[in-house]
């Protein structure tokens, strides 16, 4: 009972739409609080793992304009 009272002060009712072109986050009482392109720019580091360089609008500007080591992709495409 006490946990629910405390949690209610810090939680929000929200919805996330992982769309193929845009990702939207809606918060009850506030409306859409995030509307960003579903794009991520990745770079392989020395160990072979991908490092996130940019997401959303910043990554979308990189589409088709990145050097060979960096990939700007739409991860939800054909998902």
mmCIF file of the N, C-alpha and C atoms, coordinates in Angstrom:
data_MODEL
# 
_entry.id   MODEL 
# 
loop_
_atom_site.group_PDB 
_atom_site.id 
_atom_site.type_symbol 
_atom_site.label_atom_id 
_atom_site.label_alt_id 
_atom_site.label_comp_id 
_atom_site.label_asym_id 
_atom_site.label_entity_id 
_atom_site.label_seq_id 
_atom_site.pdbx_PDB_ins_code 
_atom_site.Cartn_x 
_atom_site.Cartn_y 
_atom_site.Cartn_z 
_atom_site.occupancy 
_atom_site.B_iso_or_equiv 
_atom_site.pdbx_formal_charge 
_atom_site.auth_seq_id 
_atom_site.auth_comp_id 
_atom_site.auth_asym_id 
_atom_site.auth_atom_id 
_atom_site.pdbx_PDB_model_num 
ATOM 1   N N  . UNK A 1 1  ? 0.824  -1.182 0.000   1.00 0.00 ? 1  UNK A N  1 
ATOM 2   C CA . UNK A 1 1  ? 0.000  0.000  0.000   1.00 0.00 ? 1  UNK A CA 1 
ATOM 3   C C  . UNK A 1 1  ? 0.878  1.260  0.000   1.00 0.00 ? 1  UNK A C  1 
ATOM 4   N N  . UNK A 1 2  ? 1.888  1.307  0.861   1.00 0.00 ? 2  UNK A N  1 
ATOM 5   C CA . UNK A 1 2  ? 2.775  2.466  0.925   1.00 0.00 ? 2  UNK A CA 1 
ATOM 6   C C  . UNK A 1 2  ? 3.559  2.584  -0.383  1.00 0.00 ? 2  UNK A C  1 
ATOM 7   N N  . UNK A 1 3  ? 4.000  1.445  -0.917  1.00 0.00 ? 3  UNK A N  1 
ATOM 8   C CA . UNK A 1 3  ? 4.755  1.447  -2.173  1.00 0.00 ? 3  UNK A CA 1 
ATOM 9   C C  . UNK A 1 3  ? 3.926  2.062  -3.295  1.00 0.00 ? 3  UNK A C  1 
ATOM 10  N N  . UNK A 1 4  ? 2.652  1.688  -3.410  1.00 0.00 ? 4  UNK A N  1 
ATOM 11  C CA . UNK A 1 4  ? 1.784  2.243  -4.447  1.00 0.00 ? 4  UNK A CA 1 
ATOM 12  C C  . UNK A 1 4  ? 1.634  3.745  -4.294  1.00 0.00 ? 4  UNK A C  1 
ATOM 13  N N  . UNK A 1 5  ? 1.542  4.230  -3.068  1.00 0.00 ? 5  UNK A N  1 
ATOM 14  C CA . UNK A 1 5  ? 1.413  5.658  -2.830  1.00 0.00 ? 5  UNK A CA 1 
ATOM 15  C C  . UNK A 1 5  ? 2.668  6.397  -3.273  1.00 0.00 ? 5  UNK A C  1 
ATOM 16  N N  . UNK A 1 6  ? 3.820  5.853  -2.957  1.00 0.00 ? 6  UNK A N  1 
ATOM 17  C CA . UNK A 1 6  ? 5.090  6.484  -3.349  1.00 0.00 ? 6  UNK A CA 1 
ATOM 18  C C  . UNK A 1 6  ? 5.283  6.389  -4.851  1.00 0.00 ? 6  UNK A C  1 
ATOM 19  N N  . UNK A 1 7  ? 5.063  5.209  -5.424  1.00 0.00 ? 7  UNK A N  1 
ATOM 20  C CA . UNK A 1 7  ? 5.268  4.994  -6.858  1.00 0.00 ? 7  UNK A CA 1 
ATOM 21  C C  . UNK A 1 7  ? 4.356  5.904  -7.677  1.00 0.00 ? 7  UNK A C  1 
ATOM 22  N N  . UNK A 1 8  ? 3.135  6.124  -7.210  1.00 0.00 ? 8  UNK A N  1 
ATOM 23  C CA . UNK A 1 8  ? 2.191  6.973  -7.928  1.00 0.00 ? 8  UNK A CA 1 
ATOM 24  C C  . UNK A 1 8  ? 2.664  8.403  -8.083  1.00 0.00 ? 8  UNK A C  1 
ATOM 25  N N  . UNK A 1 9  ? 3.493  8.871  -7.191  1.00 0.00 ? 9  UNK A N  1 
ATOM 26  C CA . UNK A 1 9  ? 4.014  10.240 -7.286  1.00 0.00 ? 9  UNK A CA 1 
ATOM 27  C C  . UNK A 1 9  ? 5.092  10.389 -8.345  1.00 0.00 ? 9  UNK A C  1 
ATOM 28  N N  . UNK A 1 10 ? 5.746  9.280  -8.704  1.00 0.00 ? 10 UNK A N  1 
ATOM 29  C CA . UNK A 1 10 ? 6.857  9.346  -9.645  1.00 0.00 ? 10 UNK A CA 1 
ATOM 30  C C  . UNK A 1 10 ? 6.569  8.713  -11.000 1.00 0.00 ? 10 UNK A C  1 
ATOM 31  N N  . UNK A 1 11 ? 5.452  8.045  -11.137 1.00 0.00 ? 11 UNK A N  1 
ATOM 32  C CA . UNK A 1 11 ? 5.179  7.361  -12.397 1.00 0.00 ? 11 UNK A CA 1 
ATOM 33  C C  . UNK A 1 11 ? 4.202  8.163  -13.248 1.00 0.00 ? 11 UNK A C  1 
ATOM 34  N N  . UNK A 1 12 ? 4.217  7.887  -14.530 1.00 0.00 ? 12 UNK A N  1 
ATOM 35  C CA . UNK A 1 12 ? 3.322  8.522  -15.489 1.00 0.00 ? 12 UNK A CA 1 
ATOM 36  C C  . UNK A 1 12 ? 2.663  7.430  -16.317 1.00 0.00 ? 12 UNK A C  1 
ATOM 37  N N  . UNK A 1 13 ? 1.467  7.699  -16.775 1.00 0.00 ? 13 UNK A N  1 
ATOM 38  C CA . UNK A 1 13 ? 0.858  6.832  -17.770 1.00 0.00 ? 13 UNK A CA 1 
ATOM 39  C C  . UNK A 1 13 ? 1.409  7.283  -19.102 1.00 0.00 ? 13 UNK A C  1 
ATOM 40  N N  . UNK A 1 14 ? 2.079  6.374  -19.817 1.00 0.00 ? 14 UNK A N  1 
ATOM 41  C CA . UNK A 1 14 ? 2.651  6.762  -21.091 1.00 0.00 ? 14 UNK A CA 1 
ATOM 42  C C  . UNK A 1 14 ? 2.487  5.665  -22.113 1.00 0.00 ? 14 UNK A C  1 
ATOM 43  N N  . UNK A 1 15 ? 2.604  6.045  -23.361 1.00 0.00 ? 15 UNK A N  1 
ATOM 44  C CA . UNK A 1 15 ? 2.531  5.112  -24.479 1.00 0.00 ? 15 UNK A CA 1 
ATOM 45  C C  . UNK A 1 15 ? 3.700  5.402  -25.403 1.00 0.00 ? 15 UNK A C  1 
ATOM 46  N N  . UNK A 1 16 ? 4.291  4.334  -25.925 1.00 0.00 ? 16 UNK A N  1 
ATOM 47  C CA . UNK A 1 16 ? 5.410  4.464  -26.855 1.00 0.00 ? 16 UNK A CA 1 
ATOM 48  C C  . UNK A 1 16 ? 5.020  3.809  -28.166 1.00 0.00 ? 16 UNK A C  1 
ATOM 49  N N  . UNK A 1 17 ? 5.130  4.555  -29.246 1.00 0.00 ? 17 UNK A N  1 
ATOM 50  C CA . UNK A 1 17 ? 4.837  4.047  -30.584 1.00 0.00 ? 17 UNK A CA 1 
ATOM 51  C C  . UNK A 1 17 ? 6.153  3.949  -31.338 1.00 0.00 ? 17 UNK A C  1 
ATOM 52  N N  . UNK A 1 18 ? 6.645  2.723  -31.515 1.00 0.00 ? 18 UNK A N  1 
ATOM 53  C CA . UNK A 1 18 ? 7.886  2.506  -32.246 1.00 0.00 ? 18 UNK A CA 1 
ATOM 54  C C  . UNK A 1 18 ? 7.563  2.374  -33.726 1.00 0.00 ? 18 UNK A C  1 
ATOM 55  N N  . UNK A 1 19 ? 7.241  3.485  -34.334 1.00 0.00 ? 19 UNK A N  1 
ATOM 56  C CA . UNK A 1 19 ? 6.874  3.490  -35.744 1.00 0.00 ? 19 UNK A CA 1 
ATOM 57  C C  . UNK A 1 19 ? 8.083  3.296  -36.638 1.00 0.00 ? 19 UNK A C  1 
ATOM 58  N N  . UNK A 1 20 ? 7.821  2.946  -37.914 1.00 0.00 ? 20 UNK A N  1 
ATOM 59  C CA . UNK A 1 20 ? 8.925  2.717  -38.835 1.00 0.00 ? 20 UNK A CA 1 
ATOM 60  C C  . UNK A 1 20 ? 9.591  4.017  -39.268 1.00 0.00 ? 20 UNK A C  1 
ATOM 61  N N  . UNK A 1 21 ? 8.850  5.119  -39.295 1.00 0.00 ? 21 UNK A N  1 
ATOM 62  C CA . UNK A 1 21 ? 9.487  6.379  -39.686 1.00 0.00 ? 21 UNK A CA 1 
ATOM 63  C C  . UNK A 1 21 ? 9.737  7.298  -38.493 1.00 0.00 ? 21 UNK A C  1 
ATOM 64  N N  . UNK A 1 22 ? 8.827  7.327  -37.516 1.00 0.00 ? 22 UNK A N  1 
ATOM 65  C CA . UNK A 1 22 ? 8.999  8.162  -36.325 1.00 0.00 ? 22 UNK A CA 1 
ATOM 66  C C  . UNK A 1 22 ? 8.662  7.378  -35.063 1.00 0.00 ? 22 UNK A C  1 
ATOM 67  N N  . UNK A 1 23 ? 9.348  7.704  -33.982 1.00 0.00 ? 23 UNK A N  1 
ATOM 68  C CA . UNK A 1 23 ? 9.045  7.156  -32.667 1.00 0.00 ? 23 UNK A CA 1 
ATOM 69  C C  . UNK A 1 23 ? 8.346  8.247  -31.868 1.00 0.00 ? 23 UNK A C  1 
ATOM 70  N N  . UNK A 1 24 ? 7.199  7.907  -31.286 1.00 0.00 ? 24 UNK A N  1 
ATOM 71  C CA . UNK A 1 24 ? 6.423  8.864  -30.513 1.00 0.00 ? 24 UNK A CA 1 
ATOM 72  C C  . UNK A 1 24 ? 6.301  8.391  -29.078 1.00 0.00 ? 24 UNK A C  1 
ATOM 73  N N  . UNK A 1 25 ? 6.388  9.326  -28.131 1.00 0.00 ? 25 UNK A N  1 
ATOM 74  C CA . UNK A 1 25 ? 6.104  9.034  -26.726 1.00 0.00 ? 25 UNK A CA 1 
ATOM 75  C C  . UNK A 1 25 ? 5.015  9.997  -26.289 1.00 0.00 ? 25 UNK A C  1 
ATOM 76  N N  . UNK A 1 26 ? 3.933  9.413  -25.765 1.00 0.00 ? 26 UNK A N  1 
ATOM 77  C CA . UNK A 1 26 ? 2.776  10.168 -25.299 1.00 0.00 ? 26 UNK A CA 1 
ATOM 78  C C  . UNK A 1 26 ? 2.662  10.014 -23.797 1.00 0.00 ? 26 UNK A C  1 
ATOM 79  N N  . UNK A 1 27 ? 2.515  11.120 -23.072 1.00 0.00 ? 27 UNK A N  1 
ATOM 80  C CA . UNK A 1 27 ? 2.335  11.108 -21.624 1.00 0.00 ? 27 UNK A CA 1 
ATOM 81  C C  . UNK A 1 27 ? 0.937  11.635 -21.326 1.00 0.00 ? 27 UNK A C  1 
ATOM 82  N N  . UNK A 1 28 ? 0.191  10.875 -20.544 1.00 0.00 ? 28 UNK A N  1 
ATOM 83  C CA . UNK A 1 28 ? -1.173 11.269 -20.197 1.00 0.00 ? 28 UNK A CA 1 
ATOM 84  C C  . UNK A 1 28 ? -1.155 12.642 -19.523 1.00 0.00 ? 28 UNK A C  1 
ATOM 85  N N  . UNK A 1 29 ? -1.995 13.523 -20.011 1.00 0.00 ? 29 UNK A N  1 
ATOM 86  C CA . UNK A 1 29 ? -2.093 14.865 -19.457 1.00 0.00 ? 29 UNK A CA 1 
ATOM 87  C C  . UNK A 1 29 ? -1.124 15.863 -20.081 1.00 0.00 ? 29 UNK A C  1 
ATOM 88  N N  . UNK A 1 30 ? -0.108 15.379 -20.808 1.00 0.00 ? 30 UNK A N  1 
ATOM 89  C CA . UNK A 1 30 ? 0.865  16.272 -21.451 1.00 0.00 ? 30 UNK A CA 1 
ATOM 90  C C  . UNK A 1 30 ? 0.850  16.149 -22.968 1.00 0.00 ? 30 UNK A C  1 
ATOM 91  N N  . UNK A 1 31 ? 0.340  15.049 -23.482 1.00 0.00 ? 31 UNK A N  1 
ATOM 92  C CA . UNK A 1 31 ? 0.326  14.829 -24.922 1.00 0.00 ? 31 UNK A CA 1 
ATOM 93  C C  . UNK A 1 31 ? 1.622  14.198 -25.401 1.00 0.00 ? 31 UNK A C  1 
ATOM 94  N N  . UNK A 1 32 ? 1.939  14.423 -26.655 1.00 0.00 ? 32 UNK A N  1 
ATOM 95  C CA . UNK A 1 32 ? 3.159  13.859 -27.243 1.00 0.00 ? 32 UNK A CA 1 
ATOM 96  C C  . UNK A 1 32 ? 4.355  14.668 -26.750 1.00 0.00 ? 32 UNK A C  1 
ATOM 97  N N  . UNK A 1 33 ? 5.284  13.983 -26.072 1.00 0.00 ? 33 UNK A N  1 
ATOM 98  C CA . UNK A 1 33 ? 6.456  14.664 -25.520 1.00 0.00 ? 33 UNK A CA 1 
ATOM 99  C C  . UNK A 1 33 ? 7.711  14.377 -26.338 1.00 0.00 ? 33 UNK A C  1 
ATOM 100 N N  . UNK A 1 34 ? 7.635  13.387 -27.237 1.00 0.00 ? 34 UNK A N  1 
ATOM 101 C CA . UNK A 1 34 ? 8.777  13.086 -28.105 1.00 0.00 ? 34 UNK A CA 1 
ATOM 102 C C  . UNK A 1 34 ? 8.252  12.639 -29.457 1.00 0.00 ? 34 UNK A C  1 
ATOM 103 N N  . UNK A 1 35 ? 8.776  13.225 -30.509 1.00 0.00 ? 35 UNK A N  1 
ATOM 104 C CA . UNK A 1 35 ? 8.448  12.847 -31.879 1.00 0.00 ? 35 UNK A CA 1 
ATOM 105 C C  . UNK A 1 35 ? 9.736  12.954 -32.668 1.00 0.00 ? 35 UNK A C  1 
ATOM 106 N N  . UNK A 1 36 ? 10.444 11.840 -32.789 1.00 0.00 ? 36 UNK A N  1 
ATOM 107 C CA . UNK A 1 36 ? 11.763 11.825 -33.423 1.00 0.00 ? 36 UNK A CA 1 
ATOM 108 C C  . UNK A 1 36 ? 11.792 10.771 -34.517 1.00 0.00 ? 36 UNK A C  1 
ATOM 109 N N  . UNK A 1 37 ? 12.573 10.996 -35.569 1.00 0.00 ? 37 UNK A N  1 
ATOM 110 C CA . UNK A 1 37 ? 12.737 9.964  -36.585 1.00 0.00 ? 37 UNK A CA 1 
ATOM 111 C C  . UNK A 1 37 ? 13.341 8.699  -35.970 1.00 0.00 ? 37 UNK A C  1 
ATOM 112 N N  . UNK A 1 38 ? 12.901 7.547  -36.468 1.00 0.00 ? 38 UNK A N  1 
ATOM 113 C CA . UNK A 1 38 ? 13.427 6.260  -35.983 1.00 0.00 ? 38 UNK A CA 1 
ATOM 114 C C  . UNK A 1 38 ? 14.703 5.930  -36.749 1.00 0.00 ? 38 UNK A C  1 
ATOM 115 N N  . UNK A 1 39 ? 15.774 6.632  -36.398 1.00 0.00 ? 39 UNK A N  1 
ATOM 116 C CA . UNK A 1 39 ? 17.072 6.463  -37.059 1.00 0.00 ? 39 UNK A CA 1 
ATOM 117 C C  . UNK A 1 39 ? 18.141 6.454  -35.985 1.00 0.00 ? 39 UNK A C  1 
ATOM 118 N N  . UNK A 1 40 ? 19.169 5.621  -36.182 1.00 0.00 ? 40 UNK A N  1 
ATOM 119 C CA . UNK A 1 40 ? 20.303 5.583  -35.254 1.00 0.00 ? 40 UNK A CA 1 
ATOM 120 C C  . UNK A 1 40 ? 21.596 5.528  -36.067 1.00 0.00 ? 40 UNK A C  1 
ATOM 121 N N  . UNK A 1 41 ? 22.610 6.250  -35.623 1.00 0.00 ? 41 UNK A N  1 
ATOM 122 C CA . UNK A 1 41 ? 23.929 6.235  -36.264 1.00 0.00 ? 41 UNK A CA 1 
ATOM 123 C C  . UNK A 1 41 ? 24.873 5.449  -35.365 1.00 0.00 ? 41 UNK A C  1 
ATOM 124 N N  . UNK A 1 42 ? 25.516 4.436  -35.943 1.00 0.00 ? 42 UNK A N  1 
ATOM 125 C CA . UNK A 1 42 ? 26.386 3.534  -35.186 1.00 0.00 ? 42 UNK A CA 1 
ATOM 126 C C  . UNK A 1 42 ? 27.795 3.525  -35.766 1.00 0.00 ? 42 UNK A C  1 
ATOM 127 N N  . UNK A 1 43 ? 28.785 3.333  -34.882 1.00 0.00 ? 43 UNK A N  1 
ATOM 128 C CA . UNK A 1 43 ? 30.181 3.185  -35.311 1.00 0.00 ? 43 UNK A CA 1 
ATOM 129 C C  . UNK A 1 43 ? 30.779 1.997  -34.583 1.00 0.00 ? 43 UNK A C  1 
ATOM 130 N N  . UNK A 1 44 ? 31.440 1.119  -35.308 1.00 0.00 ? 44 UNK A N  1 
ATOM 131 C CA . UNK A 1 44 ? 32.114 -0.019 -34.680 1.00 0.00 ? 44 UNK A CA 1 
ATOM 132 C C  . UNK A 1 44 ? 33.367 0.479  -33.979 1.00 0.00 ? 44 UNK A C  1 
ATOM 133 N N  . UNK A 1 45 ? 33.525 0.069  -32.693 1.00 0.00 ? 45 UNK A N  1 
ATOM 134 C CA . UNK A 1 45 ? 34.741 0.462  -31.980 1.00 0.00 ? 45 UNK A CA 1 
ATOM 135 C C  . UNK A 1 45 ? 35.832 -0.589 -32.190 1.00 0.00 ? 45 UNK A C  1 
ATOM 136 N N  . UNK A 1 46 ? 36.959 -0.421 -31.516 1.00 0.00 ? 46 UNK A N  1 
ATOM 137 C CA . UNK A 1 46 ? 38.111 -1.319 -31.690 1.00 0.00 ? 46 UNK A CA 1 
ATOM 138 C C  . UNK A 1 46 ? 37.793 -2.772 -31.358 1.00 0.00 ? 46 UNK A C  1 
ATOM 139 N N  . UNK A 1 47 ? 36.860 -2.977 -30.439 1.00 0.00 ? 47 UNK A N  1 
ATOM 140 C CA . UNK A 1 47 ? 36.524 -4.343 -30.008 1.00 0.00 ? 47 UNK A CA 1 
ATOM 141 C C  . UNK A 1 47 ? 35.469 -4.983 -30.899 1.00 0.00 ? 47 UNK A C  1 
ATOM 142 N N  . UNK A 1 48 ? 34.941 -4.241 -31.875 1.00 0.00 ? 48 UNK A N  1 
ATOM 143 C CA . UNK A 1 48 ? 33.943 -4.784 -32.786 1.00 0.00 ? 48 UNK A CA 1 
ATOM 144 C C  . UNK A 1 48 ? 32.511 -4.524 -32.374 1.00 0.00 ? 48 UNK A C  1 
ATOM 145 N N  . UNK A 1 49 ? 32.320 -3.856 -31.246 1.00 0.00 ? 49 UNK A N  1 
ATOM 146 C CA . UNK A 1 49 ? 30.967 -3.536 -30.795 1.00 0.00 ? 49 UNK A CA 1 
ATOM 147 C C  . UNK A 1 49 ? 30.520 -2.207 -31.393 1.00 0.00 ? 49 UNK A C  1 
ATOM 148 N N  . UNK A 1 50 ? 29.208 -2.069 -31.570 1.00 0.00 ? 50 UNK A N  1 
ATOM 149 C CA . UNK A 1 50 ? 28.653 -0.825 -32.090 1.00 0.00 ? 50 UNK A CA 1 
ATOM 150 C C  . UNK A 1 50 ? 28.522 0.196  -30.981 1.00 0.00 ? 50 UNK A C  1 
ATOM 151 N N  . UNK A 1 51 ? 28.918 1.413  -31.284 1.00 0.00 ? 51 UNK A N  1 
ATOM 152 C CA . UNK A 1 51 ? 28.761 2.533  -30.356 1.00 0.00 ? 51 UNK A CA 1 
ATOM 153 C C  . UNK A 1 51 ? 27.752 3.499  -30.973 1.00 0.00 ? 51 UNK A C  1 
ATOM 154 N N  . UNK A 1 52 ? 26.753 3.902  -30.197 1.00 0.00 ? 52 UNK A N  1 
ATOM 155 C CA . UNK A 1 52 ? 25.736 4.828  -30.689 1.00 0.00 ? 52 UNK A CA 1 
ATOM 156 C C  . UNK A 1 52 ? 26.323 6.233  -30.732 1.00 0.00 ? 52 UNK A C  1 
ATOM 157 N N  . UNK A 1 53 ? 26.294 6.831  -31.915 1.00 0.00 ? 53 UNK A N  1 
ATOM 158 C CA . UNK A 1 53 ? 26.803 8.193  -32.084 1.00 0.00 ? 53 UNK A CA 1 
ATOM 159 C C  . UNK A 1 53 ? 25.684 9.223  -32.043 1.00 0.00 ? 53 UNK A C  1 
ATOM 160 N N  . UNK A 1 54 ? 24.533 8.860  -32.621 1.00 0.00 ? 54 UNK A N  1 
ATOM 161 C CA . UNK A 1 54 ? 23.419 9.811  -32.680 1.00 0.00 ? 54 UNK A CA 1 
ATOM 162 C C  . UNK A 1 54 ? 22.120 9.044  -32.873 1.00 0.00 ? 54 UNK A C  1 
ATOM 163 N N  . UNK A 1 55 ? 21.016 9.667  -32.438 1.00 0.00 ? 55 UNK A N  1 
ATOM 164 C CA . UNK A 1 55 ? 19.683 9.106  -32.648 1.00 0.00 ? 55 UNK A CA 1 
ATOM 165 C C  . UNK A 1 55 ? 18.749 10.222 -33.100 1.00 0.00 ? 55 UNK A C  1 
ATOM 166 N N  . UNK A 1 56 ? 17.632 9.848  -33.692 1.00 0.00 ? 56 UNK A N  1 
ATOM 167 C CA . UNK A 1 56 ? 16.609 10.815 -34.058 1.00 0.00 ? 56 UNK A CA 1 
ATOM 168 C C  . UNK A 1 56 ? 17.017 11.746 -35.177 1.00 0.00 ? 56 UNK A C  1 
ATOM 169 N N  . UNK A 1 57 ? 16.706 13.021 -35.020 1.00 0.00 ? 57 UNK A N  1 
ATOM 170 C CA . UNK A 1 57 ? 16.939 14.018 -36.069 1.00 0.00 ? 57 UNK A CA 1 
ATOM 171 C C  . UNK A 1 57 ? 18.411 14.122 -36.446 1.00 0.00 ? 57 UNK A C  1 
ATOM 172 N N  . UNK A 1 58 ? 19.265 14.073 -35.438 1.00 0.00 ? 58 UNK A N  1 
ATOM 173 C CA . UNK A 1 58 ? 20.710 14.181 -35.703 1.00 0.00 ? 58 UNK A CA 1 
ATOM 174 C C  . UNK A 1 58 ? 21.190 13.008 -36.556 1.00 0.00 ? 58 UNK A C  1 
ATOM 175 N N  . UNK A 1 59 ? 20.729 11.806 -36.261 1.00 0.00 ? 59 UNK A N  1 
ATOM 176 C CA . UNK A 1 59 ? 21.123 10.626 -37.037 1.00 0.00 ? 59 UNK A CA 1 
ATOM 177 C C  . UNK A 1 59 ? 20.505 10.671 -38.434 1.00 0.00 ? 59 UNK A C  1 
ATOM 178 N N  . UNK A 1 60 ? 19.284 11.188 -38.556 1.00 0.00 ? 60 UNK A N  1 
ATOM 179 C CA . UNK A 1 60 ? 18.630 11.267 -39.863 1.00 0.00 ? 60 UNK A CA 1 
ATOM 180 C C  . UNK A 1 60 ? 19.420 12.147 -40.811 1.00 0.00 ? 60 UNK A C  1 
ATOM 181 N N  . UNK A 1 61 ? 20.017 13.212 -40.288 1.00 0.00 ? 61 UNK A N  1 
ATOM 182 C CA . UNK A 1 61 ? 20.833 14.097 -41.123 1.00 0.00 ? 61 UNK A CA 1 
ATOM 183 C C  . UNK A 1 61 ? 22.066 13.378 -41.654 1.00 0.00 ? 61 UNK A C  1 
ATOM 184 N N  . UNK A 1 62 ? 22.461 12.269 -41.018 1.00 0.00 ? 62 UNK A N  1 
ATOM 185 C CA . UNK A 1 62 ? 23.640 11.514 -41.436 1.00 0.00 ? 62 UNK A CA 1 
ATOM 186 C C  . UNK A 1 62 ? 23.330 10.471 -42.510 1.00 0.00 ? 62 UNK A C  1 
ATOM 187 N N  . UNK A 1 63 ? 22.042 10.166 -42.744 1.00 0.00 ? 63 UNK A N  1 
ATOM 188 C CA . UNK A 1 63 ? 21.683 9.133  -43.721 1.00 0.00 ? 63 UNK A CA 1 
ATOM 189 C C  . UNK A 1 63 ? 22.315 9.431  -45.076 1.00 0.00 ? 63 UNK A C  1 
ATOM 190 N N  . UNK A 1 64 ? 23.066 8.475  -45.608 1.00 0.00 ? 64 UNK A N  1 
ATOM 191 C CA . UNK A 1 64 ? 23.708 8.628  -46.909 1.00 0.00 ? 64 UNK A CA 1 
ATOM 192 C C  . UNK A 1 64 ? 24.914 9.534  -46.931 1.00 0.00 ? 64 UNK A C  1 
ATOM 193 N N  . UNK A 1 65 ? 25.348 10.016 -45.755 1.00 0.00 ? 65 UNK A N  1 
ATOM 194 C CA . UNK A 1 65 ? 26.469 10.972 -45.707 1.00 0.00 ? 65 UNK A CA 1 
ATOM 195 C C  . UNK A 1 65 ? 27.541 10.568 -44.712 1.00 0.00 ? 65 UNK A C  1 
ATOM 196 N N  . UNK A 1 66 ? 27.670 9.309  -44.431 1.00 0.00 ? 66 UNK A N  1 
ATOM 197 C CA . UNK A 1 66 ? 28.619 8.878  -43.406 1.00 0.00 ? 66 UNK A CA 1 
ATOM 198 C C  . UNK A 1 66 ? 29.829 8.199  -44.027 1.00 0.00 ? 66 UNK A C  1 
ATOM 199 N N  . UNK A 1 67 ? 30.978 8.267  -43.344 1.00 0.00 ? 67 UNK A N  1 
ATOM 200 C CA . UNK A 1 67 ? 32.135 7.510  -43.811 1.00 0.00 ? 67 UNK A CA 1 
ATOM 201 C C  . UNK A 1 67 ? 31.880 6.006  -43.648 1.00 0.00 ? 67 UNK A C  1 
ATOM 202 N N  . UNK A 1 68 ? 32.762 5.212  -44.183 1.00 0.00 ? 68 UNK A N  1 
ATOM 203 C CA . UNK A 1 68 ? 32.574 3.751  -44.207 1.00 0.00 ? 68 UNK A CA 1 
ATOM 204 C C  . UNK A 1 68 ? 32.421 3.132  -42.817 1.00 0.00 ? 68 UNK A C  1 
ATOM 205 N N  . UNK A 1 69 ? 33.074 3.667  -41.794 1.00 0.00 ? 69 UNK A N  1 
ATOM 206 C CA . UNK A 1 69 ? 33.021 3.094  -40.439 1.00 0.00 ? 69 UNK A CA 1 
ATOM 207 C C  . UNK A 1 69 ? 31.722 3.390  -39.703 1.00 0.00 ? 69 UNK A C  1 
ATOM 208 N N  . UNK A 1 70 ? 30.933 4.342  -40.203 1.00 0.00 ? 70 UNK A N  1 
ATOM 209 C CA . UNK A 1 70 ? 29.705 4.751  -39.518 1.00 0.00 ? 70 UNK A CA 1 
ATOM 210 C C  . UNK A 1 70 ? 28.491 4.383  -40.366 1.00 0.00 ? 70 UNK A C  1 
ATOM 211 N N  . UNK A 1 71 ? 27.485 3.784  -39.736 1.00 0.00 ? 71 UNK A N  1 
ATOM 212 C CA . UNK A 1 71 ? 26.238 3.436  -40.402 1.00 0.00 ? 71 UNK A CA 1 
ATOM 213 C C  . UNK A 1 71 ? 25.092 4.197  -39.768 1.00 0.00 ? 71 UNK A C  1 
ATOM 214 N N  . UNK A 1 72 ? 24.324 4.887  -40.595 1.00 0.00 ? 72 UNK A N  1 
ATOM 215 C CA . UNK A 1 72 ? 23.074 5.508  -40.143 1.00 0.00 ? 72 UNK A CA 1 
ATOM 216 C C  . UNK A 1 72 ? 21.960 4.625  -40.696 1.00 0.00 ? 72 UNK A C  1 
ATOM 217 N N  . UNK A 1 73 ? 21.177 4.025  -39.799 1.00 0.00 ? 73 UNK A N  1 
ATOM 218 C CA . UNK A 1 73 ? 20.177 3.039  -40.210 1.00 0.00 ? 73 UNK A CA 1 
ATOM 219 C C  . UNK A 1 73 ? 18.826 3.320  -39.562 1.00 0.00 ? 73 UNK A C  1 
ATOM 220 N N  . UNK A 1 74 ? 17.809 2.763  -40.174 1.00 0.00 ? 74 UNK A N  1 
ATOM 221 C CA . UNK A 1 74 ? 16.452 2.766  -39.620 1.00 0.00 ? 74 UNK A CA 1 
ATOM 222 C C  . UNK A 1 74 ? 16.223 1.361  -39.070 1.00 0.00 ? 74 UNK A C  1 
ATOM 223 N N  . UNK A 1 75 ? 16.414 1.160  -37.756 1.00 0.00 ? 75 UNK A N  1 
ATOM 224 C CA . UNK A 1 75 ? 16.346 -0.186 -37.184 1.00 0.00 ? 75 UNK A CA 1 
ATOM 225 C C  . UNK A 1 75 ? 14.975 -0.839 -37.260 1.00 0.00 ? 75 UNK A C  1 
ATOM 226 N N  . UNK A 1 76 ? 13.903 -0.075 -37.426 1.00 0.00 ? 76 UNK A N  1 
ATOM 227 C CA . UNK A 1 76 ? 12.569 -0.653 -37.489 1.00 0.00 ? 76 UNK A CA 1 
ATOM 228 C C  . UNK A 1 76 ? 12.139 -0.971 -38.921 1.00 0.00 ? 76 UNK A C  1 
ATOM 229 N N  . UNK A 1 77 ? 12.954 -0.673 -39.903 1.00 0.00 ? 77 UNK A N  1 
ATOM 230 C CA . UNK A 1 77 ? 12.608 -0.926 -41.305 1.00 0.00 ? 77 UNK A CA 1 
ATOM 231 C C  . UNK A 1 77 ? 12.514 -2.428 -41.542 1.00 0.00 ? 77 UNK A C  1 
ATOM 232 N N  . UNK A 1 78 ? 11.446 -2.844 -42.175 1.00 0.00 ? 78 UNK A N  1 
ATOM 233 C CA . UNK A 1 78 ? 11.192 -4.256 -42.494 1.00 0.00 ? 78 UNK A CA 1 
ATOM 234 C C  . UNK A 1 78 ? 11.158 -5.143 -41.267 1.00 0.00 ? 78 UNK A C  1 
ATOM 235 N N  . UNK A 1 79 ? 10.830 -4.578 -40.108 1.00 0.00 ? 79 UNK A N  1 
ATOM 236 C CA . UNK A 1 79 ? 10.799 -5.374 -38.870 1.00 0.00 ? 79 UNK A CA 1 
ATOM 237 C C  . UNK A 1 79 ? 9.487  -6.121 -38.740 1.00 0.00 ? 79 UNK A C  1 
# 
